[in-house]
Each structure stands twice: as C-alpha cells, then as structure tokens.
C-alpha cells in the first residue's frame, strides 16, 4: 500500500507539482512572488488536483 503511493508520487506530473510548490513556498517566504508565476502555479495545481479527483470517482 505504501509502496504503491510512493510509486505514484514519482510520476512526472507529481514531481512537477512538488517542485513548483517548493518554488512557490520559497518565493512567498522571500516576498517576491510574480503575478505571472502565481497564475501559472494556480492553473497547474488546479489541473493536478482536478485530475486526482476524477481518478477517485
């Protein structure tokens, strides 16, 4: 069960989402979040969680 979840985390989509979240967290901490980056980040996160929600149903 845990190994299956870890393998799912290694998909390209998940890796990109995790990296973007780390970059967003860093930029937020520094205080230099660009409006364009925020828009792109929001779209990618919405797509990621949207596809996860449709897989579960």
C-alpha positions as CSV (number, residue, x, y, z in Angstrom):
1,X,0.0,0.0,0.0
2,X,2.7,2.5,0.9
3,X,4.9,1.4,-1.9
4,X,2.1,2.0,-4.4
5,X,1.6,5.5,-3.1
6,X,5.4,6.2,-3.4
7,X,5.4,5.0,-7.0
8,X,2.5,7.3,-7.8
9,X,4.4,10.2,-6.4
10,X,7.2,9.5,-8.8
11,X,5.1,10.4,-11.9
12,X,6.2,13.4,-13.9
13,X,3.0,15.3,-13.0
14,X,3.6,14.8,-9.3
15,X,7.3,15.7,-9.5
16,X,6.5,19.0,-11.3
17,X,3.8,19.8,-8.8
18,X,6.0,19.2,-5.8
19,X,8.9,21.3,-7.4
20,X,6.5,24.2,-8.2
21,X,5.1,24.1,-4.7
22,X,8.6,24.3,-3.2
23,X,9.5,27.2,-5.6
24,X,6.2,29.0,-4.6
25,X,6.9,28.5,-0.9
26,X,10.4,29.9,-1.3
27,X,9.2,32.9,-3.3
28,X,6.5,33.5,-0.8
29,X,9.0,33.4,2.1
30,X,11.3,35.9,0.3
31,X,8.3,38.1,-0.7
32,X,8.9,38.1,-4.5
33,X,6.0,36.2,-6.0
34,X,5.5,37.3,-9.5
35,X,1.8,37.7,-10.7
36,X,2.5,35.6,-13.8
37,X,4.1,32.8,-11.7
38,X,1.1,32.8,-9.4
39,X,-1.3,32.4,-12.3
40,X,0.7,29.6,-13.8
41,X,1.1,27.9,-10.4
42,X,-2.7,28.1,-9.8
43,X,-3.5,26.6,-13.1
44,X,-1.1,23.7,-12.6
45,X,-2.3,23.0,-9.1
46,X,-5.9,23.1,-10.2
47,X,-5.2,20.7,-13.1
48,X,-3.3,18.3,-10.8
49,X,-6.0,18.1,-8.1
50,X,-8.7,18.1,-10.7
51,X,-7.3,15.0,-12.4
52,X,-6.8,13.4,-9.0
53,X,-10.4,14.0,-8.1
54,X,-11.6,12.4,-11.4
55,X,-9.5,9.3,-10.8
56,X,-11.0,8.6,-7.5
57,X,-14.6,8.8,-8.8
